[in-house]
């Protein structure tokens, strides 16, 4: 099965679905089955929306900028293979 076309709401081929689902519609996809020569129309919808506040993960630090150099961030880890950051 191949996914050839993905359309945003309001594009040609989505007008009826926009009237049916309104702001809940994210996109419409047309998938094609080569072996059976059929086209499948699928829709992506929003089913739940609520406020979200991210949690701090264990060991995660808040970013704190140093006064001397704004580009250097305290608590940043060097890339693998690099030497440690010197202050």
matplotlib code that plots the C-alpha trace (Angstrom):
import matplotlib.pyplot as plt

x = [0.0, 1.4, 0.5, 0.6, -1.5, -1.8, -4.1, -4.7, -8.2, -9.7, -7.8, -9.6, -10.9, -11.4, -14.3, -17.1, -14.9, -14.3, -18.0, -18.5, -15.6, -14.8, -11.7, -11.2, -9.9, -6.1, -5.5, -6.9, -4.8, -5.5, -3.8, -3.6, -3.5, -1.8, -2.8, -6.6, -6.6, -8.5, -8.2, -8.7, -9.5, -8.4, -8.8, -6.8, -8.9, -8.4, -10.3, -9.1, -7.4, -6.5, -3.8, -0.5, 2.4, 5.6, 7.2, 10.9, 12.6, 15.0, 18.4, 17.2, 18.5, 17.0, 19.1, 21.0, 23.0, 26.3, 26.8, 30.2, 29.2, 25.6, 26.5, 27.9, 25.2, 25.9, 25.2, 25.6, 27.3, 29.9, 29.3, 30.6, 34.4, 34.8, 36.7, 34.7, 33.6, 36.0, 34.9]
y = [0.0, 3.4, 6.8, 9.2, 12.2, 14.0, 17.1, 19.8, 21.0, 23.3, 21.7, 20.3, 16.8, 17.8, 20.2, 17.8, 16.5, 20.0, 20.6, 17.3, 17.5, 21.3, 22.3, 18.7, 17.7, 17.6, 16.1, 13.7, 11.0, 9.0, 5.6, 3.3, -0.5, -1.6, -5.3, -4.6, -1.3, 0.5, 3.9, 4.4, 7.8, 8.3, 11.2, 12.4, 14.0, 15.7, 13.7, 15.3, 18.6, 19.7, 21.9, 20.2, 21.2, 19.3, 17.6, 17.9, 14.6, 13.1, 14.7, 17.4, 20.8, 24.2, 26.3, 29.1, 31.6, 32.8, 36.5, 36.5, 34.7, 34.1, 31.3, 29.1, 27.4, 26.0, 22.3, 21.7, 18.4, 18.3, 16.2, 12.7, 12.6, 16.3, 17.6, 18.9, 22.5, 24.7, 27.8]
z = [0.0, -0.9, 0.6, -2.3, -1.2, 2.1, 2.0, 4.6, 5.5, 2.9, 0.0, -3.0, -1.9, 1.7, 1.6, 2.6, 5.4, 6.7, 6.8, 8.7, 11.2, 11.3, 13.4, 14.5, 11.1, 10.9, 7.4, 4.8, 3.3, 0.1, 0.1, -2.9, -3.0, -6.2, -6.0, -5.6, -7.5, -4.7, -3.1, 0.7, 2.1, 5.8, 8.1, 11.1, 13.8, 17.2, 19.8, 23.0, 23.8, 27.3, 29.0, 29.6, 31.9, 31.4, 34.3, 35.2, 34.7, 37.2, 36.9, 34.6, 35.4, 34.7, 32.3, 33.9, 31.8, 33.1, 33.4, 31.5, 28.4, 27.4, 24.9, 27.7, 29.7, 33.1, 33.5, 29.7, 28.9, 26.2, 23.0, 23.1, 22.6, 23.4, 26.5, 29.4, 29.5, 31.5, 33.3]

ax = plt.figure().add_subplot(projection="3d")
ax.plot(x, y, z, "-o")
ax.set_aspect("equal")
plt.show()
